Amino acid sequence: MRLSSKGQIIIPASLRRQLGLKKGQAMEVRRGDGRELIFAPVEEQNLDLEAMLAQARAWFAKAKDPVEELHRRRKKERELEVQRRERRSA
């Protein structure tokens, strides 16, 4: 095997068949002992978890300070309550 100029490695077809690897399948790479690299197929459950974590990280990145958000919502509720009372008394 050779490493391409783009950093890609081609796994021989016979080995892919033996391991049951599919085209487009996600793989993880980790370091072994010394200069050894270990390639392993990513389980579907791990992909789901990664997708959920990515979604949660994106949400938290956009989210404001939760305490500030709570204060903002409570202030809005108090304003609505004042408006309701004013309508009732009018």
N, C-alpha and C positions, 0 to 999 in steps of 0.2 A: 504494500500500500504506500501511497505517497500523499503528502499534504499539498493541496493546491495553493496557488497564489492567493486565493480567497480564504484560506484556512480550512477548506473542506476536505473530508476524508471519505473515500468510497469504500463501503464494506462489500466484499465480494458476494455475489448473488448466492453462491452455495452456502455461505455462512449465514446470510440473511434468512434463507429458507430453513436451515437447521434451527435457527433461533426464533423463527416465526415472526420476524420483523416485517412491518408493512411500510409501503411508500408514504411519506409524510408523517410517520409516527414520531411523537416527541421522545427525545432521548435526554437523559441527564449524563453529565460528565463530571467525574470527581477524580481527585488525585489519589493515587495509590502510594505504594512505597517508592521512594526515590523519584525517578522520572516516569513512573508508570501511570497511565491514564486508564480509568475504568469507565466504560460506557454501559449504560443500563436503560432499558425502555422505561418510560414514565407510565405508571399505572393510571388508568382513567380517573380513579378516585383522587389522585394527587392533582390532576388537571382541574377537576371541579373545585378542589380546595384552593388552588392557586387562583382560579377565576374569582372565587368569593373573596379571597384576601385582596386581590387587586381592586375589586369593587369597593370593599370597605376602606382601603387606603385612599381611593379617589374621593369617597364621600367625606372622610375625615379631613382631607386636604382642603376641601371646599367649605367644610363646616366652620361656623363661627364659634366663639367661646360658648360652651353650653350654658354657663351661668348667665352670661349676657343675654343669650337667646331666651332663657327662662324669664328673666326680668322683663324683656321686651314683650313676651306673650302675656305675662301677668298685667303689665301696664295697659295693654290693649284690652284685656278682659275688664279691667276696672273702668276704662273709658266707655266701653259698651254698656256696662252696668249703670253708669251715671246717665247715659242717654236713655236707657229704658225707664229709669226712675223719673226723669224729666218728662217723658211722654205720658207716663201714668198720671202724673200730677197736673198735666196741662188740660 
